[in-house]
């Protein structure tokens, strides 16, 4: 039934302004029947990462449910986990509209939203009220635009959400908050991670362990990536998310006029770059922690390519605009078949098998 409604409503949603369509989708999900999780997943899809057990590796990326309004409804659609946010300590309006642009011919999206959210207190109240619904809900955290102490913002948010987040994703890679990506510079990142993980340690004594992941940009140079992965390993982060949106514009884009809009590009045009960055990160991490691959996952084949490039888990978002929620089940079916086909009944046998070869290829354009 949900799939039928999705197919019927998708043309209408894409006829609306993108931000209006997003708000309507959130409202519609509030009325999704409060049934339990989907039927038991195939055992081949089960993944253990960051000390957590995921029923399947297909997650929803941050950016859709910014204020944790509908995480359980999203889990009922079949996601193995959901990441809410980005959340900042104080409420933030974000950038003036319009902030979202569909590149229909390219199946891409440009956004310059700027961490628009209701703030930590509102999101915390919703997460605390989830009760015993279960399911892994990560919280993507960021600094306020006007903060005088951005590292302090992240440390504060770790303390705030440690008791109610499946994991915390430290987002220092959005292109839509001025200066935020500077936090990826080695010296600054060293201090930031020290403060974040110190806050995590203090919270652990109170509420137990919570995994901390680092979300990076696809536009880092390989030298910068060396530094970022080195800092992540030095401080013992639990994983990395590769990667956020890109400020680059591939020459292959057909929506040339819309592509001139400022902001981060996601969706299918990001796939090649994000997958290459995933492979580069995998070889540098050397198994120190698992990776979440995100950027252009719009099919089972794309999901398998991410895993072979080094992803233990996957995330998607933009593809739902063009493919609908049926994409979740399609990807899971293809992953199950791949796991059963010469991979000893487990996706883990595929992780990173193509990574080294990918890093020797020409840089994607």
PyMOL commands that set and color helices and strands:
alter all, ss='L'
color gray80, all
select helices_A, chain A and resi 2-15+18-30+43-45+71-76+104-106+120-128+150-161+180-184+186-207+222-235+258-260+268-285+300-309+318-323+326-340+347-350+355-359
alter helices_A, ss='H'
color red, helices_A
select strands_A, chain A and resi 47-49+52-54+58-60+81-87+100-103+108-111+136-141+167-171+211-216+239-242+264-267+290-294+313-316
alter strands_A, ss='S'
color yellow, strands_A
deselect
rebuild
show_as cartoon
